[in-house]
Amino acid sequence: MLSRLACGRPFVSSALIKSALQTVPKRPQLQPVFRQYARDVKGGSSPGTSSWTSRAERMTLRERAMAPPGPNAYAIGKGAVAGGAALGLGALCFYGLGLGSGTSTLENSHLWPEFVKQRIQDTYLYFGGSLAISAASAVAVFRSPRLLSLVSRNGWMSVLATFALMIGSGMVAQSIPYSPGLGAKQLAWATHSAILGAVIAPMCFVGGAILTRAAWYTAGIVGGLSTVAVCAPSDKFLYMGGPLAIGLGVVFASSLASMWLPPTTALGAGIASLSLYGGLLLFSGFLLYDTQKIVKRAEMYPLYAPRPFDPVNSAISIYMDTLNIFIRIVTILAGGGGNRRK
């Protein structure tokens, strides 16, 4: 959960390439030669070479990593997302037609007692409330120049403070025992949702049209994946916890690496593609896993346990999945995923 909070913050790197030229040692009776990446790619001529291919072969690994990214730098990520979308549509049709083996969550729902239905209903009510509070908080912060300037800073101290605030508020909200009605748990949950909304407020600079499209796309993805999780066998995606945890570590590491390696280099573009498109696939998988986990917990949690069932903690998990999906879709639509029109 803490790594998901960290991956949810949209990083904006301020590093730029200082020069595209690199000097090489002098040759006898010749002027200093400069390596120009643009000419290397286009096939410029120089003494001792006949084509750009032979020149590219002599480039060191570091030079290739720090060279400008090619036109297909994000092609693998886009292909992976397209494959994931096709797989999701296929799973939706397969399980929706009842072709899967075993009983689905939808079939089991007819046998649920009333308290199980109430638990799941409360969970999704808190999920919807989290979205509404975050949206209202983002709009309020965006309309306040002072608050917007505060959350838009990219210095190390502001990044660390943002992490501490997000993670701390999330830990407090999840650690307080749940009790029905309005209490400390609900106040901590609302505060946590408002903080996350304030953190993503700078994304409003992309414009209302892109944010509206991203919201609709996110709603379609979340709705489709939730339908797959409900129509599939009730424990089909619960085995994915281990692989998803490994993938979360990779995406989290790539998100941190993007702070030092800007996407204006070949290596930086590859890492950004992994964080962006890989994160989109990862949190889609988390949504499948968390949806079935919520249902299983609502079914198995004892009715007369010392502590009542906690719908707030369950809602926070799918809320973080949805928020991460939304952030990545906004980034892609805004041109951060290699989609800028030429």
Residue frames as qw, qx, qy, qz and C-alpha x, y, z in Angstrom:
[[0.000, 0.886, 0.464, 0.000, 0.00, 0.00, 0.00],
 [0.302, -0.787, 0.101, 0.528, 2.86, 2.41, 0.80],
 [0.377, -0.144, 0.603, 0.688, 4.49, 1.73, -2.57],
 [0.206, 0.624, 0.677, 0.333, 1.18, 2.36, -4.31],
 [0.126, -0.927, -0.230, 0.269, 0.97, 5.74, -2.59],
 [0.350, -0.584, 0.368, 0.634, 4.47, 6.58, -3.82],
 [0.334, 0.152, 0.725, 0.583, 3.71, 5.46, -7.37],
 [0.137, 0.776, 0.615, 0.021, 0.58, 7.59, -7.33],
 [0.120, -0.828, -0.007, 0.548, 2.47, 10.90, -7.22],
 [0.693, 0.660, 0.177, 0.229, 3.07, 12.27, -10.73],
 [0.555, -0.502, 0.166, 0.642, 6.75, 13.24, -10.91],
 [0.471, 0.874, 0.082, 0.087, 7.80, 16.13, -13.17],
 [0.752, -0.234, 0.112, 0.606, 11.55, 16.10, -13.84],
 [0.116, 0.964, 0.008, -0.238, 13.22, 19.44, -14.45],
 [0.520, -0.439, 0.536, 0.499, 16.50, 18.07, -15.84],
 [0.646, 0.736, 0.012, -0.204, 17.35, 18.93, -19.43],
 [0.851, 0.121, 0.163, 0.485, 20.15, 17.85, -21.74],
 [0.224, -0.806, 0.086, 0.541, 22.84, 20.54, -21.61],
 [0.183, 0.644, -0.524, -0.527, 24.44, 19.69, -24.92],
 [0.935, 0.257, 0.185, -0.161, 24.11, 17.22, -27.77],
 [0.590, 0.686, -0.392, 0.165, 27.79, 17.46, -28.62],
 [0.806, -0.538, 0.214, 0.122, 30.66, 15.49, -27.10],
 [0.249, 0.813, -0.516, -0.103, 34.32, 16.05, -27.91],
 [0.990, -0.028, 0.051, 0.128, 36.61, 13.13, -28.77],
 [0.584, -0.533, 0.299, 0.534, 40.46, 12.99, -28.73],
 [0.306, 0.793, -0.278, -0.448, 42.32, 14.87, -31.45],
 [0.910, 0.240, 0.267, 0.207, 43.55, 13.03, -34.49],
 [0.509, -0.325, 0.304, 0.736, 46.89, 13.81, -36.11],
 [0.117, -0.063, 0.413, 0.901, 46.72, 16.83, -38.41],
 [0.181, -0.542, -0.691, -0.443, 42.94, 17.17, -37.99],
 [0.256, -0.420, 0.176, -0.853, 40.72, 19.59, -36.16],
 [0.253, -0.001, 0.823, -0.508, 38.80, 18.38, -33.07],
 [0.323, -0.197, -0.770, -0.514, 35.90, 16.19, -34.07],
 [0.410, -0.070, 0.450, -0.790, 32.49, 16.49, -32.47],
 [0.012, 0.228, 0.970, 0.087, 30.04, 13.64, -32.08],
 [0.402, 0.071, 0.025, -0.912, 26.60, 14.84, -33.22],
 [0.394, 0.147, 0.881, -0.217, 23.80, 12.41, -32.49],
 [0.569, 0.600, 0.225, -0.515, 21.42, 13.95, -35.01],
 [0.423, 0.635, -0.540, -0.356, 23.89, 13.35, -37.85],
 [0.164, -0.243, 0.955, -0.047, 24.63, 9.84, -36.59],
 [0.520, 0.337, 0.708, -0.338, 20.96, 8.93, -36.89],
 [0.560, 0.718, 0.088, -0.403, 20.44, 10.62, -40.24],
 [0.881, 0.206, 0.291, 0.312, 23.61, 9.19, -41.77],
 [0.133, 0.962, -0.207, -0.121, 25.96, 12.13, -42.05],
 [0.876, 0.329, -0.170, 0.309, 29.35, 11.44, -43.58],
 [0.336, -0.877, 0.341, 0.046, 32.79, 11.82, -41.97],
 [0.360, 0.621, -0.694, -0.049, 36.35, 10.62, -42.76],
 [0.001, 0.274, -0.943, 0.188, 36.74, 6.87, -42.35],
 [0.429, 0.258, 0.768, -0.400, 33.04, 5.93, -42.39],
 [0.034, -0.073, -0.726, -0.683, 30.76, 4.93, -45.23],
 [0.427, -0.500, -0.572, -0.491, 27.34, 4.80, -43.53],
 [0.413, -0.568, 0.278, -0.655, 25.57, 5.66, -40.30],
 [0.945, -0.219, -0.188, -0.152, 25.34, 1.94, -39.47],
 [0.759, 0.171, -0.384, 0.498, 29.08, 1.55, -39.02],
 [0.035, 0.491, -0.319, 0.809, 29.15, 4.68, -36.89],
 [0.702, -0.453, 0.028, -0.549, 26.32, 3.43, -34.68],
 [0.936, -0.078, -0.328, 0.103, 28.17, 0.16, -34.15],
 [0.539, 0.272, -0.410, 0.684, 31.15, 2.06, -32.69],
 [0.344, -0.635, 0.094, -0.685, 29.01, 3.92, -30.16],
 [0.143, 0.145, -0.859, 0.469, 29.62, 2.80, -26.60],
 [0.278, -0.502, -0.819, 0.011, 26.85, 1.49, -24.39],
 [0.169, -0.553, -0.386, 0.719, 26.78, 4.74, -22.43],
 [0.059, 0.212, -0.318, -0.922, 26.52, 6.80, -25.62],
 [0.262, -0.273, -0.790, -0.482, 23.59, 4.70, -26.83],
 [0.282, -0.552, -0.729, 0.290, 21.84, 4.99, -23.47],
 [0.134, -0.609, -0.227, 0.748, 22.25, 8.76, -23.33],
 [0.094, 0.071, 0.553, 0.825, 21.44, 9.39, -27.00],
 [0.472, 0.090, 0.068, -0.874, 18.08, 10.96, -27.92],
 [0.568, 0.147, 0.780, -0.218, 15.25, 8.40, -27.98],
 [0.051, 0.026, 0.762, 0.644, 14.10, 7.00, -31.28],
 [0.469, -0.111, -0.224, -0.847, 10.58, 7.29, -32.70],
 [0.765, -0.200, -0.551, -0.266, 9.70, 3.83, -31.34],
 [0.105, 0.355, -0.700, 0.610, 10.92, 4.39, -27.78],
 [0.485, -0.050, 0.531, -0.693, 7.44, 3.74, -26.37],
 [0.619, 0.151, -0.558, -0.532, 6.41, 1.09, -28.90],
 [0.379, -0.003, -0.910, 0.169, 6.92, -1.86, -26.53],
 [0.109, 0.174, 0.628, -0.750, 4.85, -0.22, -23.81],
 [0.534, 0.228, -0.082, -0.810, 2.05, 0.63, -26.23],
 [0.575, 0.130, -0.745, -0.310, 2.09, -2.92, -27.56],
 [0.202, -0.061, -0.888, 0.409, 1.90, -4.35, -24.05],
 [0.309, 0.233, 0.413, -0.824, -1.09, -2.15, -23.20],
 [0.599, 0.229, -0.368, -0.673, -2.81, -3.11, -26.46],
 [0.478, 0.065, -0.875, -0.042, -2.23, -6.78, -25.69],
 [0.018, -0.135, -0.767, 0.627, -3.56, -6.31, -22.17],
 [0.462, 0.228, 0.109, -0.850, -6.67, -4.59, -23.52],
 [0.622, 0.164, -0.610, -0.462, -7.30, -7.43, -25.97],
 [0.340, -0.010, -0.906, 0.253, -6.80, -9.96, -23.17],
 [0.177, 0.163, 0.561, -0.792, -9.23, -8.05, -20.94],
 [0.591, 0.211, -0.158, -0.762, -11.90, -7.94, -23.65],
 [0.571, 0.121, -0.786, -0.205, -11.42, -11.64, -24.28],
 [0.168, -0.070, -0.852, 0.491, -11.73, -12.43, -20.58],
 [0.369, 0.170, 0.292, -0.866, -14.85, -10.27, -20.34],
 [0.675, 0.177, -0.398, -0.595, -16.50, -12.18, -23.19],
 [0.483, 0.120, -0.866, 0.051, -15.30, -15.57, -21.92],
 [0.103, -0.147, -0.795, 0.579, -16.42, -15.19, -18.33],
 [0.385, 0.161, 0.127, -0.900, -19.44, -13.10, -19.24],
 [0.680, 0.103, -0.498, -0.528, -20.81, -15.98, -21.31],
 [0.796, -0.366, 0.340, -0.342, -20.30, -18.34, -18.36],
 [0.841, 0.383, -0.382, 0.004, -17.60, -20.43, -20.05],
 [0.078, 0.591, -0.691, 0.409, -15.27, -20.46, -17.05],
 [0.653, -0.184, -0.732, 0.062, -15.02, -23.44, -14.72],
 [0.301, -0.232, -0.617, 0.689, -16.24, -23.02, -11.15],
 [0.073, -0.832, -0.550, 0.012, -18.84, -20.76, -9.65],
 [0.299, 0.481, 0.007, 0.824, -18.43, -17.03, -10.15],
 [0.079, -0.142, -0.481, 0.862, -18.89, -14.24, -7.66],
 [0.415, -0.038, -0.209, -0.885, -22.04, -13.22, -9.51],
 [0.659, -0.186, -0.673, -0.280, -23.54, -16.68, -9.03],
 [0.455, -0.188, -0.703, 0.514, -22.53, -16.78, -5.37],
 [0.078, -0.118, 0.188, -0.972, -24.13, -13.40, -4.73],
 [0.595, -0.307, -0.420, -0.612, -27.60, -14.97, -4.86],
 [0.759, -0.324, -0.553, 0.114, -26.70, -16.96, -1.74],
 [0.288, 0.268, -0.415, 0.820, -25.15, -14.14, 0.25],
 [0.278, -0.655, -0.630, 0.311, -26.73, -13.24, 3.58],
 [0.063, 0.950, 0.248, 0.180, -27.75, -9.65, 4.07],
 [0.448, -0.824, 0.164, 0.306, -24.67, -8.66, 6.08],
 [0.628, -0.076, 0.480, 0.607, -22.31, -9.68, 3.25],
 [0.310, 0.690, 0.454, 0.470, -24.25, -7.53, 0.79],
 [0.223, -0.966, -0.128, 0.005, -24.14, -4.63, 3.24],
 [0.616, -0.544, 0.282, 0.495, -20.36, -4.94, 3.65],
 [0.520, 0.192, 0.509, 0.659, -19.73, -4.79, -0.09],
 [0.092, 0.850, 0.408, 0.321, -22.20, -1.94, -0.50],
 [0.388, -0.896, -0.002, 0.216, -20.48, 0.09, 2.25],
 [0.643, -0.270, 0.373, 0.612, -17.09, -0.55, 0.66],
 [0.383, 0.402, 0.499, 0.666, -18.13, 0.89, -2.69],
 [0.120, -0.936, -0.309, -0.121, -19.91, 3.80, -1.04],
 [0.488, -0.751, 0.168, 0.411, -16.63, 4.77, 0.64],
 [0.581, 0.038, 0.500, 0.642, -14.85, 4.23, -2.70],
 [0.206, 0.728, 0.456, 0.468, -17.20, 6.67, -4.41],
 [0.321, -0.934, -0.132, 0.085, -16.83, 9.11, -1.53],
 [0.618, -0.439, 0.280, 0.589, -13.02, 8.99, -1.87],
 [0.440, 0.343, 0.494, 0.667, -13.26, 9.90, -5.55],
 [0.029, -0.877, -0.375, -0.299, -15.64, 12.79, -4.84],
 [0.479, -0.834, -0.002, 0.273, -13.51, 14.20, -2.00],
 [0.609, -0.229, 0.370, 0.663, -10.30, 13.98, -4.05],
 [0.326, 0.551, 0.485, 0.596, -11.91, 15.67, -7.05],
 [0.187, -0.937, -0.258, -0.142, -13.27, 18.50, -4.89],
 [0.586, -0.677, 0.133, 0.424, -9.90, 18.92, -3.16],
 [0.580, 0.066, 0.423, 0.693, -8.02, 19.04, -6.49],
 [0.158, 0.747, 0.412, 0.497, -10.36, 21.73, -7.85],
 [0.371, -0.917, -0.143, 0.043, -10.10, 23.78, -4.66],
 [0.627, -0.490, 0.248, 0.553, -6.29, 23.64, -4.61],
 [0.503, 0.303, 0.466, 0.662, -6.05, 24.46, -8.32],
 [0.018, 0.846, 0.348, 0.403, -8.15, 27.60, -7.80],
 [0.471, -0.870, 0.030, 0.146, -5.92, 28.78, -4.94],
 [0.534, 0.744, -0.331, 0.226, -2.61, 30.21, -6.31],
 [0.235, -0.695, 0.602, -0.314, -0.86, 29.87, -2.97],
 [0.805, -0.169, 0.540, -0.177, -1.82, 26.22, -2.43],
 [0.860, 0.507, 0.056, 0.020, -1.14, 25.39, -6.07],
 [0.301, 0.794, -0.474, 0.232, 2.35, 26.85, -5.82],
 [0.487, -0.540, 0.626, -0.282, 2.93, 24.79, -2.70],
 [0.856, 0.024, 0.507, -0.098, 1.96, 21.43, -4.19],
 [0.742, 0.670, -0.026, 0.027, 3.68, 22.15, -7.54],
 [0.109, -0.827, 0.551, 0.015, 7.19, 22.39, -6.11],
 [0.938, 0.236, -0.253, -0.001, 9.66, 19.74, -7.27],
 [0.067, 0.695, -0.629, 0.342, 12.50, 20.19, -4.79],
 [0.475, 0.063, -0.859, 0.179, 13.73, 17.31, -2.69],
 [0.078, 0.036, 0.654, -0.752, 12.22, 18.69, 0.49],
 [0.589, 0.131, 0.028, -0.797, 8.79, 19.09, -1.11],
 [0.681, 0.133, -0.660, -0.290, 8.91, 15.56, -2.58],
 [0.340, 0.023, -0.849, 0.404, 9.86, 14.06, 0.77],
 [0.255, 0.075, 0.461, -0.847, 7.25, 16.11, 2.57],
 [0.669, 0.116, -0.265, -0.685, 4.59, 14.98, 0.08],
 [0.599, 0.077, -0.797, -0.021, 5.57, 11.34, 0.55],
 [0.137, -0.010, -0.763, 0.632, 5.48, 11.70, 4.32],
 [0.422, 0.093, 0.227, -0.873, 2.07, 13.38, 4.21],
 [0.713, 0.112, -0.443, -0.531, 0.50, 10.82, 1.87],
 [0.580, 0.056, -0.802, 0.127, 1.95, 7.77, 3.58],
 [0.046, 0.025, -0.671, 0.740, 1.36, 9.12, 7.08],
 [0.536, 0.052, 0.126, -0.833, -2.28, 10.02, 6.47],
 [0.737, 0.095, -0.555, -0.373, -2.88, 6.62, 4.85],
 [0.432, 0.058, -0.827, 0.354, -1.35, 4.76, 7.78],
 [0.178, 0.013, 0.526, -0.831, -3.38, 6.74, 10.27],
 [0.643, 0.074, -0.142, -0.749, -6.61, 6.18, 8.33],
 [0.751, 0.078, -0.626, -0.196, -6.05, 2.41, 8.15],
 [0.337, 0.123, -0.788, 0.501, -4.85, 1.98, 11.73],
 [0.362, -0.101, 0.380, -0.845, -7.94, 3.46, 13.43],
 [0.179, 0.228, 0.954, -0.081, -10.58, 0.81, 14.25],
 [0.208, -0.249, -0.516, -0.793, -13.77, 1.12, 12.24],
 [0.126, 0.392, 0.755, -0.511, -17.09, 1.99, 13.79],
 [0.175, 0.604, 0.654, 0.420, -20.30, 2.79, 11.87],
 [0.100, -0.940, -0.308, 0.111, -21.32, 6.41, 11.60],
 [0.327, 0.827, -0.176, 0.422, -19.15, 9.51, 11.70],
 [0.748, -0.636, 0.048, 0.182, -16.07, 9.12, 13.86],
 [0.297, -0.748, 0.458, 0.377, -12.27, 9.36, 13.90],
 [0.589, 0.031, 0.719, 0.367, -11.92, 6.69, 11.21],
 [0.423, 0.741, 0.492, 0.172, -14.15, 8.57, 8.79],
 [0.029, -0.979, 0.078, 0.188, -12.41, 11.90, 9.46],
 [0.441, -0.530, 0.603, 0.402, -8.97, 10.35, 8.86],
 [0.567, 0.308, 0.696, 0.315, -10.26, 8.73, 5.66],
 [0.290, 0.907, 0.304, 0.044, -11.67, 12.04, 4.37],
 [0.210, -0.885, 0.296, 0.291, -8.42, 13.84, 5.23],
 [0.551, -0.234, 0.688, 0.409, -6.37, 11.22, 3.39],
 [0.501, 0.567, 0.600, 0.260, -8.57, 11.51, 0.30],
 [0.106, 0.986, 0.102, -0.084, -8.32, 15.31, 0.37],
 [0.380, -0.696, 0.469, 0.388, -4.52, 15.16, 0.61],
 [0.557, 0.068, 0.711, 0.424, -4.30, 12.87, -2.42],
 [0.355, 0.810, 0.449, 0.129, -6.59, 15.22, -4.33],
 [0.098, -0.957, 0.133, 0.237, -4.34, 18.15, -3.47],
 [0.525, -0.420, 0.595, 0.441, -1.25, 16.26, -4.66],
 [0.470, 0.285, 0.701, 0.455, -2.72, 15.62, -8.12],
 [0.174, 0.851, 0.308, -0.388, -4.11, 19.17, -8.46],
 [0.072, -0.616, 0.431, 0.656, -1.26, 20.30, -10.82],
 [0.335, 0.148, 0.852, 0.375, -2.60, 17.82, -13.37],
 [0.287, 0.771, 0.498, -0.274, -5.44, 20.29, -13.99],
 [0.031, -0.667, 0.323, 0.670, -3.01, 22.30, -16.14],
 [0.258, 0.006, 0.841, 0.475, -3.53, 19.79, -18.97],
 [0.343, -0.004, -0.287, -0.894, -7.06, 21.13, -19.44],
 [0.615, 0.042, 0.502, -0.607, -10.58, 20.02, -18.77],
 [0.786, 0.363, -0.281, -0.415, -11.00, 18.21, -22.09],
 [0.483, 0.361, -0.788, 0.123, -8.13, 15.80, -21.39],
 [0.177, -0.164, 0.775, -0.583, -9.19, 15.28, -17.78],
 [0.723, 0.152, 0.215, -0.638, -12.75, 14.51, -18.86],
 [0.766, 0.363, -0.480, -0.225, -11.58, 11.99, -21.44],
 [0.273, 0.340, -0.836, 0.334, -9.23, 10.41, -18.90],
 [0.435, -0.086, 0.601, -0.665, -12.06, 10.16, -16.37],
 [0.833, 0.237, -0.019, -0.500, -14.29, 8.39, -18.90],
 [0.647, 0.403, -0.647, 0.001, -11.49, 6.04, -19.96],
 [0.009, 0.290, -0.814, 0.503, -10.73, 5.27, -16.31],
 [0.645, 0.025, 0.398, -0.652, -14.39, 4.59, -15.61],
 [0.838, 0.320, -0.286, -0.338, -14.50, 2.21, -18.57],
 [0.461, 0.390, -0.768, 0.214, -11.37, 0.36, -17.46],
 [0.198, -0.194, 0.738, -0.615, -12.48, 0.10, -13.84],
 [0.741, 0.121, 0.209, -0.627, -15.99, -0.95, -14.81],
 [0.788, 0.357, -0.448, -0.224, -14.75, -3.55, -17.30],
 [0.342, 0.341, -0.811, 0.329, -12.17, -5.04, -14.95],
 [0.395, -0.127, 0.613, -0.673, -14.66, -5.14, -12.08],
 [0.832, 0.193, -0.028, -0.519, -17.09, -6.99, -14.33],
 [0.657, 0.370, -0.657, 0.020, -14.38, -9.50, -15.25],
 [0.048, 0.285, -0.798, 0.528, -13.57, -10.03, -11.55],
 [0.592, 0.000, 0.430, -0.682, -17.24, -10.58, -10.72],
 [0.854, 0.291, -0.150, -0.404, -17.95, -12.93, -13.63],
 [0.479, 0.437, -0.753, 0.112, -14.75, -14.98, -13.18],
 [0.751, -0.309, -0.571, 0.121, -14.49, -17.81, -10.63],
 [0.412, -0.895, -0.103, -0.134, -14.45, -16.31, -7.14],
 [0.627, -0.655, 0.291, 0.306, -10.77, -17.11, -6.49],
 [0.793, 0.523, 0.148, 0.274, -9.42, -16.81, -10.04],
 [0.362, 0.769, -0.166, 0.500, -7.24, -13.72, -9.44],
 [0.595, -0.784, 0.128, -0.122, -6.36, -14.19, -5.78],
 [0.901, -0.126, 0.134, 0.393, -3.18, -16.07, -6.70],
 [0.509, 0.690, 0.054, 0.511, -1.79, -12.93, -8.36],
 [0.415, -0.909, -0.007, 0.032, -0.66, -11.31, -5.10],
 [0.720, -0.406, 0.298, 0.478, 2.98, -12.44, -5.35],
 [0.544, 0.323, 0.405, 0.660, 3.60, -11.47, -9.00],
 [0.017, 0.896, 0.273, 0.351, 1.81, -8.16, -8.49],
 [0.529, -0.818, 0.060, 0.218, 4.01, -7.35, -5.50],
 [0.668, -0.153, 0.368, 0.628, 7.12, -8.00, -7.60],
 [0.341, 0.594, 0.430, 0.588, 5.77, -5.84, -10.40],
 [0.231, -0.949, -0.202, -0.077, 4.96, -3.08, -7.93],
 [0.613, -0.604, 0.193, 0.470, 8.59, -3.02, -6.81],
 [0.551, 0.158, 0.454, 0.682, 9.77, -2.72, -10.42],
 [0.108, 0.787, 0.399, 0.458, 7.33, 0.10, -11.22],
 [0.424, -0.891, -0.097, 0.132, 8.19, 1.90, -7.98],
 [0.632, -0.380, 0.293, 0.609, 11.93, 1.68, -8.77],
 [0.414, 0.388, 0.474, 0.673, 11.36, 2.97, -12.32],
 [0.095, -0.913, -0.332, -0.218, 9.28, 5.86, -10.97],
 [0.505, -0.787, 0.095, 0.342, 12.16, 6.87, -8.70],
 [0.619, -0.090, 0.426, 0.653, 14.72, 6.43, -11.50],
 [0.305, 0.726, 0.446, 0.426, 12.72, 8.83, -13.68],
 [0.261, -0.946, -0.083, 0.173, 13.73, 11.61, -11.29],
 [0.435, -0.620, 0.432, 0.489, 17.38, 11.27, -12.40],
 [0.322, -0.015, 0.744, 0.586, 16.97, 10.02, -15.97],
 [0.415, 0.467, 0.119, -0.772, 14.74, 12.30, -18.04],
 [0.737, 0.366, 0.567, -0.027, 12.76, 10.77, -20.94],
 [0.398, 0.863, -0.193, -0.246, 14.81, 12.89, -23.39],
 [0.016, -0.548, 0.825, 0.140, 17.40, 10.08, -23.46],
 [0.635, 0.083, -0.691, -0.335, 17.02, 6.55, -24.78],
 [0.343, -0.071, -0.855, 0.383, 17.49, 4.99, -21.34],
 [0.174, 0.143, 0.445, -0.867, 15.20, 7.53, -19.69],
 [0.587, 0.102, -0.287, -0.750, 12.49, 6.94, -22.28],
 [0.573, -0.010, -0.815, -0.092, 12.66, 3.20, -21.65],
 [0.185, -0.145, -0.755, 0.612, 12.34, 3.69, -17.90],
 [0.340, 0.153, 0.161, -0.914, 9.49, 6.18, -18.36],
 [0.615, 0.049, -0.557, -0.556, 7.70, 3.69, -20.63],
 [0.450, -0.090, -0.866, 0.200, 8.07, 1.00, -17.97],
 [0.001, -0.190, -0.581, 0.792, 6.68, 3.28, -15.27],
 [0.418, 0.190, -0.047, -0.887, 3.84, 4.57, -17.44],
 [0.708, 0.108, -0.480, -0.507, 2.57, 1.64, -19.50],
 [0.470, 0.035, -0.852, 0.227, 3.86, -1.04, -17.14],
 [0.089, 0.065, 0.602, -0.791, 2.18, 0.75, -14.26],
 [0.584, 0.084, -0.119, -0.799, -1.09, 0.91, -16.18],
 [0.711, 0.037, -0.669, -0.212, -1.05, -2.86, -16.67],
 [0.312, 0.062, -0.795, 0.517, 0.10, -3.46, -13.10],
 [0.240, 0.072, 0.479, -0.841, -2.67, -1.47, -11.41],
 [0.690, 0.056, -0.340, -0.636, -5.24, -3.02, -13.74],
 [0.629, 0.014, -0.774, 0.070, -4.10, -6.37, -12.37],
 [0.090, 0.008, -0.662, 0.744, -4.26, -5.00, -8.84],
 [0.503, -0.016, 0.053, -0.863, -7.85, -3.95, -9.46],
 [0.756, -0.011, -0.572, -0.319, -8.80, -7.52, -10.39],
 [0.505, 0.019, -0.756, 0.416, -7.00, -8.86, -7.34],
 [0.049, -0.025, 0.488, -0.871, -8.38, -6.30, -4.89],
 [0.601, -0.089, -0.195, -0.770, -11.95, -6.67, -6.16],
 [0.789, -0.108, -0.588, -0.143, -12.00, -10.41, -5.52],
 [0.394, 0.050, -0.669, 0.629, -10.14, -9.91, -2.24],
 [0.297, -0.140, 0.240, -0.914, -12.83, -7.50, -1.02],
 [0.767, -0.112, -0.315, -0.548, -15.57, -10.00, -1.86],
 [0.719, -0.005, -0.671, 0.179, -13.72, -12.87, -0.21],
 [0.179, 0.101, -0.575, 0.792, -13.06, -10.83, 2.92],
 [0.488, -0.148, 0.073, -0.857, -16.71, -9.77, 3.13],
 [0.820, -0.079, -0.457, -0.336, -17.78, -13.41, 2.84],
 [0.744, -0.003, -0.597, 0.300, -15.27, -14.85, 5.32],
 [0.057, 0.363, -0.454, 0.812, -15.01, -12.16, 8.00],
 [0.228, -0.348, -0.870, 0.265, -16.79, -13.35, 11.18],
 [0.206, -0.711, -0.415, -0.530, -20.06, -11.64, 11.95],
 [0.589, -0.795, -0.115, -0.093, -19.37, -11.48, 15.70],
 [0.703, 0.223, -0.257, 0.624, -15.66, -10.63, 15.58],
 [0.410, -0.564, -0.331, 0.637, -14.22, -8.29, 18.27],
 [0.001, -0.449, 0.171, 0.877, -13.82, -5.64, 15.58],
 [0.654, 0.573, 0.381, -0.315, -16.45, -5.09, 12.88],
 [0.688, 0.351, 0.421, 0.476, -15.71, -5.48, 9.20],
 [0.187, -0.647, 0.067, 0.736, -13.77, -2.45, 7.93],
 [0.604, 0.660, 0.418, 0.157, -15.11, -1.17, 4.58],
 [0.042, 0.967, -0.165, -0.191, -12.86, 1.91, 4.68],
 [0.394, -0.543, 0.671, 0.316, -9.60, -0.07, 4.41],
 [0.605, 0.273, 0.715, 0.219, -11.10, -2.18, 1.63],
 [0.383, 0.883, 0.272, -0.024, -12.19, 0.93, -0.27],
 [0.156, -0.862, 0.353, 0.329, -8.74, 2.54, 0.01],
 [0.555, -0.202, 0.713, 0.378, -7.15, -0.35, -1.91],
 [0.482, 0.530, 0.622, 0.318, -9.37, -0.07, -5.00],
 [0.069, 0.978, 0.118, -0.157, -9.28, 3.72, -4.72],
 [0.323, -0.688, 0.486, 0.432, -5.46, 3.70, -5.01],
 [0.532, 0.127, 0.736, 0.399, -5.68, 1.37, -8.02],
 [0.326, 0.802, 0.486, 0.117, -8.16, 3.69, -9.72],
 [0.101, -0.950, 0.085, 0.283, -6.12, 6.81, -8.94],
 [0.431, -0.452, 0.611, 0.485, -2.95, 5.30, -10.39],
 [0.481, 0.395, 0.702, 0.345, -4.79, 4.24, -13.54],
 [0.174, 0.933, 0.313, -0.039, -6.26, 7.74, -13.93],
 [0.255, -0.825, 0.288, 0.413, -2.87, 9.46, -13.49],
 [0.457, -0.199, 0.705, 0.504, -1.27, 7.31, -16.18],
 [0.397, 0.612, 0.639, 0.244, -4.10, 7.81, -18.63],
 [0.031, 0.974, 0.098, -0.202, -3.88, 11.60, -18.17],
 [0.360, -0.634, 0.490, 0.478, -0.13, 11.42, -18.79],
 [0.483, 0.142, 0.748, 0.432, -0.63, 9.40, -21.98],
 [0.281, 0.798, 0.519, 0.123, -3.35, 11.70, -23.31],
 [0.109, -0.952, 0.044, 0.282, -1.27, 14.77, -22.50],
 [0.618, 0.725, -0.294, 0.080, 1.57, 13.45, -24.67],
 [0.332, -0.718, 0.595, -0.142, 3.83, 12.09, -21.95],
 [0.786, -0.101, 0.610, 0.002, 3.73, 8.57, -23.37],
 [0.303, -0.191, 0.688, 0.632, 5.14, 9.32, -26.79],
 [0.324, 0.599, 0.729, 0.070, 1.76, 10.33, -28.26],
 [0.027, 0.676, -0.009, -0.736, 2.60, 13.87, -29.31],
 [0.680, 0.647, 0.343, 0.030, 1.38, 14.59, -32.83],
 [0.567, -0.148, 0.313, 0.747, 4.18, 15.32, -35.23]]
